[in-house]
Amino acid sequence: MESARQACRGSLLWVAGFSLCLNVLLLTPALYMLQVYDRVITSGSEATLLMLTLLAVFLFVVIGGLEWVRAGVLVRLANRLDERVVEPLHAAMFRRGLRQAGGQGAGPLDDLASLRQGLAGGALLAFFDVLWVPVYLALLFLFDPWFGVFAAVAGLSLLALVVTSEKATRGWLEGAEQEMAASRQRAAENLRNAEALEAMGMLSSIAGRWLSHHRRGLWQQSRASDRAAMLSSLTRALRLLLQSMILGLGAWLVLEERISAGMMIAGSILLGRVLSPVDQLVGSWRSVVAARAAYRRLEAIFREAPPPAPPMSLPAPRGRLTLEGVTAGPPGGRRPILAGIDLDIAPGQQVGIIGPSAAGKSTLARLVLGVWPANDGCVRLDGADIARWDRGALGPHLGYLPQDVELFAGTIAENIARFAEVDGERVIAAARRAGVHDMILRLPEGYDTWLAPGGGLLSAGQRQRIGLARALYGDPVLVVLDEPNANLDHRGEQALAEAMEALRRDGVTLLVISHRSGVLKRVDRLLVLDDGRVSLFGPRDRVLERMATRRQGRREATGQGGAHAADS
Ligand SMILES: Nc1ncnc2c1ncn2[C@@H]1O[C@H](COP(=O)(O)OP(=O)(O)OP(=O)(O)O)[C@@H](O)[C@H]1O
């Protein structure tokens, strides 16, 4: 955010420059009145009136032009800030999403939009105009000290009203923003799970949670609006009163022969210039408060999810995976899920990972792919700490089929090609490797079939098989499949077995998490996880034997226990 602010500094100087010229030119109406009343009317010269009027018209045209250019510079300033921030912000949202399982949705992008609106709106202009108030005040003091005092008190009273307005509405407005953001997030979540909600008749109960946020937000917004409306009516009335009163004061000063009639009118116009930025602030206060809150939230995201250390540039890996005393869990989580994991998996080995639910199998998958960092110890790919690899460079060497396969809006070919430039041959090769080529050809538009977000018209099994092709795209050296056969029929299982065979031939290291014996029959080694620790790891048959012996031991122990219980 700091560097974006620096980048905008140049444009801000331009805006300040335009504001300077404008504020000088905005003395035109006051000077025109002064000349008309004190020179034209006393001299009766029509030629002077014409010349003065022509000059005033010209200056007003210049004022209009300058206002237009200044507004344009502000829009460009807001766009420049957006350009600077949007990409790092997207990356930071992504990093935070990895840590917080979903993060805050698109909220930060809305924050950026409200910051942009705050910049391009009138509040910043009002700030630059406020800087000129002392100049107008000085002129009023020169006319007559009473004028100066009156204008100063008038300006301060209006300012006090603005500050009160800010204080009275800030809490409500910020609260309303938060509630409305939560309500949007809940509504999106409900829509995503529409089928389950409909099937189980959960809509009315789950809608209640969304509605409570929405109602609280609305209530807070109305409270803020009520107060703001009261204060802005008060401000408007006060402004009108002050504008009339200064004419009264001026008339009295004329009667006292302290100022001329022209000064009386010019004084009223100058008071308008003193009060106008305050008026503008009142008008744009909401967007100022919203932009300030948005700025703070954006700063917080960059603080919470700072960019990673510069990555190392390394040669392409061969697929040796080593875990050295690794303890890990979700980033920011207090309790580790995996503890004391030591593993060494040679390139080309196929390892099956089994264990009861919540044993930490998917956590291990995220860990070896570098999605979650190790709290302790180190995960190495070909000897290099996986956390230090450049993700963009490492990605093509890795394949991952997550438990919940997520396909993105785009064609099947784009999804398989991981949204890089589609190379038809490689897409087909990956589909063939995953045994899904024929299935794709049977779809209405083959590889060009368009998928809606989440996979659209595909069944869960089809999504899983296309997800497998995406994992095998290119030449990955390490592939991790998390429950790859959870939704597969017999043909899908067969295709998976063939894909595993192809990976073995190509010397690709494979980790496959599964509860089904069909897949596990083909692996070289088995890793049994239990409560976040390695319970057994070794050649498949030996591990299966040990598991059988353990089961037998447990059966005998419970059998004896039962006998004891029966004896007693
Ligand atoms: N994003 C997350 N944030 C916090 N805790 C998590 C997260 N993901 C998983 N966990 C916790 O980590 C533990 C292990 O989960 P994991 O998904 O690794 O288990 P698993 O062995 O793959 O289970 P299953 O066979 O049911 O898929 C669970 O207790 C779970 O609550």
PDBQT file of the ligand as one rigid body, heavy atoms in Angstrom, charges set to zero:
ROOT
HETATM    1  N1  LIG A 601      -8.299 -26.108   6.644  1.00  0.00    +0.000 N 
HETATM    2  C1  LIG A 601      -8.262 -26.649   7.865  1.00  0.00    +0.000 A 
HETATM    3  N2  LIG A 601      -8.227 -25.875   8.956  1.00  0.00    +0.000 NA
HETATM    4  C2  LIG A 601      -8.191 -26.405  10.186  1.00  0.00    +0.000 A 
HETATM    5  N3  LIG A 601      -8.160 -27.726  10.436  1.00  0.00    +0.000 NA
HETATM    6  C3  LIG A 601      -8.194 -28.559   9.395  1.00  0.00    +0.000 A 
HETATM    7  C4  LIG A 601      -8.241 -28.072   8.053  1.00  0.00    +0.000 A 
HETATM    8  N4  LIG A 601      -8.260 -29.145   7.231  1.00  0.00    +0.000 NA
HETATM    9  C5  LIG A 601      -8.230 -30.242   8.030  1.00  0.00    +0.000 A 
HETATM   10  N5  LIG A 601      -8.189 -29.893   9.323  1.00  0.00    +0.000 N 
HETATM   11  C6  LIG A 601      -8.142 -30.784  10.466  1.00  0.00    +0.000 C 
HETATM   12  O1  LIG A 601      -7.046 -31.642  10.311  1.00  0.00    +0.000 OA
HETATM   13  C7  LIG A 601      -7.340 -32.944  10.760  1.00  0.00    +0.000 C 
HETATM   14  C8  LIG A 601      -6.899 -33.945   9.692  1.00  0.00    +0.000 C 
HETATM   15  O2  LIG A 601      -7.644 -33.669   8.516  1.00  0.00    +0.000 OA
HETATM   16  P1  LIG A 601      -7.297 -34.380   7.139  1.00  0.00    +0.000 P 
HETATM   17  O3  LIG A 601      -8.221 -33.816   6.116  1.00  0.00    +0.000 OA
HETATM   18  O4  LIG A 601      -5.836 -34.276   6.895  1.00  0.00    +0.000 OA
HETATM   19  O5  LIG A 601      -7.675 -35.884   7.482  1.00  0.00    +0.000 OA
HETATM   20  P2  LIG A 601      -7.774 -37.115   6.509  1.00  0.00    +0.000 P 
HETATM   21  O6  LIG A 601      -6.930 -38.192   7.126  1.00  0.00    +0.000 OA
HETATM   22  O7  LIG A 601      -7.473 -36.751   5.117  1.00  0.00    +0.000 OA
HETATM   23  O8  LIG A 601      -9.316 -37.488   6.693  1.00  0.00    +0.000 OA
HETATM   24  P3  LIG A 601     -10.338 -38.146   5.622  1.00  0.00    +0.000 P 
HETATM   25  O9  LIG A 601      -9.941 -39.570   5.403  1.00  0.00    +0.000 OA
HETATM   26  O10 LIG A 601     -11.644 -38.054   6.334  1.00  0.00    +0.000 OA
HETATM   27  O11 LIG A 601     -10.276 -37.312   4.391  1.00  0.00    +0.000 OA
HETATM   28  C9  LIG A 601      -8.831 -32.994  11.057  1.00  0.00    +0.000 C 
HETATM   29  O12 LIG A 601      -8.986 -33.017  12.463  1.00  0.00    +0.000 OA
HETATM   30  C10 LIG A 601      -9.366 -31.706  10.489  1.00  0.00    +0.000 C 
HETATM   31  O13 LIG A 601     -10.323 -31.167  11.360  1.00  0.00    +0.000 OA
ENDROOT
TORSDOF 0
